[in-house]
Amino acid sequence: MKFKNIAVYQIVILVLLGLLTTPVFSQKKSAKPNILFIAIDDLKPILGCYGNKMIKTPNIDRLAAMGTVFMQNYCQQAVCGPTRASIMTGLRPDNTGIWDLKTRMRDVNPDILSLPQYLISQGYSTQGIGKIYDSRCVDKQMDAPSWSVPYYNYFKTEAKYYSQETGFPSLGQYQSPETKELVEKYTKEAKDKGITKGEIDAYVSKLVKPSVECANVADNAYNDGANVLRAKEILGKLKTEGKPFFFAVGFSKPHLPFVAPKKYWDMYNRDEMPVAEFQEKSKNGPDLAYHNAGELRAYSDIPALLEFTDQMDYGLTLPLDKQKELIHGYYAAVSYTDAQVGVLLNTLDSLELTENTIIVLWGDHGWHLGDHNLWCKHTNFEQATHAPLIISSPGIKPSVSSSPSEFVDVFPTLCDLAGVPVPTQLDGKSQVPVMKQPNKKVKEFSVSQYPRSGSSGETERLGYAVGKCMGYSIRTDRYRYTIWMKDNFRSSQAFDQKLIVGAELYDYQKDPNETVNVADDPHYSVPVADMNEKMLNFLATQVKRK
């Protein structure tokens, strides 16, 4: 090849160099995105981005302004272990085999595939810290197949990440000097009684386990604040490794006890706390839709209050001042967690990772704050099943979606966003079409479920011989329809009408507080028939997939 002058030669060389280097730059551009996967325990959608004007959640709202807010998102089962197993595997509880807090996922389903496990096969580094799975439902390595490196920790991390003024929290939760003193006292008492090391905490917790704590301490006096400092370091390491990463960070608040540094309590006026409007059982509602708030009753400051309050035969009736204290504590704990989310977002920005990182934030289920006289979760009602989900992805404009979504959709959605094939066995559907076109829908309804035990007392109260019921609940834009099935029914079985022992229909357009069950109201015969058909069709698809 001949060139007339050196200038032309130089231009040709530059062009050729450009052609040679283009694939390198292109590869960087098309490299798989990172995924930051943020789990928040017991976080219901009382967030600024979900329309709550009292809560202070500037960091989660900042994430919402970057991504898609799924306004009508629902969990698979309103308790930690099952719903977390579902989001991590893309399978419903009847397919994971997890309906409680004691069954280990791979014991009953050894070939199950988790999201991070699958991403390893697609070239990802997968790492985790804090509460992602429920520890009781996986192995001691927090599901070893899910992680490229050993899991960092579940709750308590290394001492250097905690405030040097306070050290580790007592019983993994408390920093109040008064509580710490009592814990020390009862720990000594337990040892003097010869109680074994593994049972000392249980002994102490029965005597001192307050449901709230407001202490003037630093954020990293508690586990979440310490964990997020370590998470910052891990993100820095992940950047240097040069592989796309899936990094799961789990926060334990606002789960009980409602503990948070005083500055977050000071954000709110207790007198203004929004006590639930409707604190009764729904008219015509079946008994087995309710529980007695056993989780909250286990806290040491609760039993004494019950002597001064007329207790209903369901739920937990608390004095007004205690209701406000608990709600205040919940709000404070949410704002505390929001601040930790802010640390993660700021770290991504400072590491220049934000532009190539998918960020997912979810709360594993809702939480009753006194509605229906209920506290905690453990139901198929709206306040327990409605759960926040926010997904921010590079190249997709921010939006708000009212399309039905559920946690089984997260696995296929992340695969779709990351540009990897979607496994065929998943129960969910990718919500990417909704993220790109907010008015679009990929499904008609979401499905939740909740089991009720077959204890002799409950069986006698409900009036039939066999307990062990499962309630299946379908939520559309307007209605929730629930059927309760006895004899340990699961959706893998053929449907049998004779097994139904209760049904519920709530009209959220006319009755947002679920005050009246209209399943037997003749005025609702058409929607009941429609919702029942949807339920039967759903159950039929579950049998077929077996």
Buried (B, 14 or more C-beta within 10 A) or exposed (E): EEEEEEEEEEEEEEEEEEEEEEEEEEEEEEBBBBBBBBBBBBBBBBBBBBEBEEBBBEBBBBBBEBBBBBBBBBBBBBBBBBBBBBBBBBBBBBBBBBBBEEBBBBEEBEEBBBBBBBBBEBEBBBBBBBBBBBBEBBBEEBBEBBBBEEBBBBBBBEEEBBBEEBEBBBBEBBBBEEBBEBBEEBBEBBEEEEBEEEEBBEBBBEEBBBBBBBBEBBBBBBBBBBBBBBBBEBBEEBBEEEEBBBBBBBBBBBBBBBBBBEBBBEBBEEEEBEEBEBBBBBEBBBBBBBBBBEBBBBBBBBEEBBEEEEEBEBBBBBEEEBBBBBBBBBBBBBBBBBBBBBBBBBBBEEBEBBEBBBBBBBBBBBBBBBBBBBBBBBBBBBBBBBBBBBBBBBEBEBBBBBBBBBBBBBBBBBBBBBEBEBBEEBBBBBBBBBBBEBEEBBBEBBBBBBBBBBEEEBBEEBEEEEBBBBBBBBBBEEBBBBBBBBBBBBBEBEBEEEBBBBBBBBBBEEBEBBBBBBBEBEEBEEBBEBBBEBBEEBBEEBEEEE
